[in-house]
Amino acid sequence: MATDTIRGDRRLQRRYPLELDLEFRIINGDDVVSTGAGKTENISSGGVLFSAADGMPSGSKVELAVRWPAVLGSTPFLELRIYGRLVRSDSQGVAVRMSRYHFGTLGNPRTAFEQIFTSAVIQ
């Protein structure tokens, strides 16, 4: 009996290597169970892989708020909101299967600017 080996990446969506700051919330029903911060490692139209300090339970609902480096009208930054389910949390990162997403403006663009560029020097 011959065995075939499946090699290569079998994902349906292309992954884009992006390192962006994010904040996450783990949700159980209507309750926020846990919050934290991390950095994206890659994003596709089907999911996100990110790094975080603590491990998280697979199967949990999660909301991500990713700082997106773009301008919308006079607002200097966008936020990508991602909703989904944690499918894996291990030494390679935290994987989220995306169920929906949308772009929105940050609440206070000046505060966001100051948070991102606190150590920047303008000459």
Legacy VTK file of the C-alpha trace (Angstrom):
# vtk DataFile Version 3.0
C-alpha trace
ASCII
DATASET POLYDATA
POINTS 123 float
0.000 0.000 0.000
1.503 3.309 -1.075
1.330 6.295 1.208
1.214 9.803 -0.140
2.794 12.627 1.771
1.152 16.003 1.691
3.810 18.656 1.554
3.807 22.413 1.511
1.339 24.958 2.762
-2.261 23.820 2.275
-3.883 27.023 3.532
-6.525 28.570 1.313
-5.615 32.186 2.079
-2.273 33.874 1.511
-0.513 34.996 4.703
1.098 38.420 4.916
3.972 38.880 7.364
3.052 41.988 9.370
4.368 43.023 12.768
1.750 45.331 14.271
0.777 46.116 17.857
-2.501 44.686 19.073
-4.664 44.390 22.142
-6.866 41.355 22.773
-9.864 40.424 24.879
-10.868 36.834 25.652
-14.674 36.615 25.834
-16.916 34.066 27.580
-20.561 34.887 26.854
-20.915 38.574 27.724
-17.947 38.581 30.122
-14.376 39.641 29.396
-12.274 36.864 30.914
-8.815 38.183 30.082
-7.074 41.052 28.302
-3.559 41.638 27.060
-1.298 42.932 24.337
0.886 41.406 21.673
2.201 41.709 18.128
0.921 40.193 14.934
3.241 37.816 13.119
1.114 37.273 10.026
-2.408 37.987 8.814
-4.598 36.416 6.140
-8.232 36.881 5.200
-8.996 33.807 7.313
-6.962 34.395 10.440
-4.167 35.944 12.452
-1.065 34.576 14.125
0.229 36.734 16.967
2.600 36.556 19.899
1.527 37.198 23.483
3.192 36.721 26.857
0.679 34.230 28.244
-0.846 31.088 26.766
-4.574 31.094 26.052
-7.184 28.351 25.968
-8.092 27.079 22.493
-11.738 27.416 21.537
-12.206 30.735 23.331
-13.834 33.687 21.607
-11.442 36.574 21.077
-11.549 40.196 19.953
-8.399 41.792 18.565
-7.740 45.501 18.086
-4.802 45.872 15.675
-3.147 49.267 15.142
-3.169 49.722 11.372
-0.539 52.065 9.823
-2.823 54.123 7.584
-4.574 57.465 7.267
-8.330 57.885 6.871
-9.374 61.458 6.036
-7.881 63.678 8.728
-7.575 60.799 11.222
-3.980 59.595 11.307
-4.573 55.974 12.378
-6.991 53.145 11.777
-7.757 50.160 13.922
-8.517 46.733 12.502
-11.088 44.972 14.708
-11.012 41.193 14.378
-13.511 38.789 15.949
-12.920 35.059 15.997
-11.971 31.941 17.896
-8.609 30.833 19.282
-7.580 27.670 17.470
-4.051 27.244 18.812
-1.741 28.679 21.466
1.782 27.284 21.609
5.446 28.249 21.302
4.871 29.374 17.683
2.198 31.881 18.698
-1.534 32.305 19.139
-3.664 31.456 16.096
-7.106 32.983 15.616
-9.638 31.872 13.007
-11.391 35.044 11.933
-15.184 35.139 11.777
-15.519 38.844 10.948
-13.539 42.061 10.896
-13.872 45.766 10.179
-11.735 48.882 10.089
-12.542 51.816 12.341
-10.922 55.023 13.480
-9.211 55.202 16.829
-11.131 57.018 19.561
-8.654 59.862 20.007
-6.109 60.225 17.177
-3.868 62.595 19.171
-3.628 60.167 22.104
-2.921 57.294 19.696
-0.197 59.337 18.011
1.426 60.132 21.362
1.274 56.485 22.480
2.895 55.227 19.304
5.563 57.922 19.002
6.376 58.693 22.647
10.061 58.030 22.102
10.274 59.688 18.679
12.244 62.899 18.318
11.175 65.473 15.745
14.061 67.501 14.305
LINES 1 124
123 0 1 2 3 4 5 6 7 8 9 10 11 12 13 14 15 16 17 18 19 20 21 22 23 24 25 26 27 28 29 30 31 32 33 34 35 36 37 38 39 40 41 42 43 44 45 46 47 48 49 50 51 52 53 54 55 56 57 58 59 60 61 62 63 64 65 66 67 68 69 70 71 72 73 74 75 76 77 78 79 80 81 82 83 84 85 86 87 88 89 90 91 92 93 94 95 96 97 98 99 100 101 102 103 104 105 106 107 108 109 110 111 112 113 114 115 116 117 118 119 120 121 122
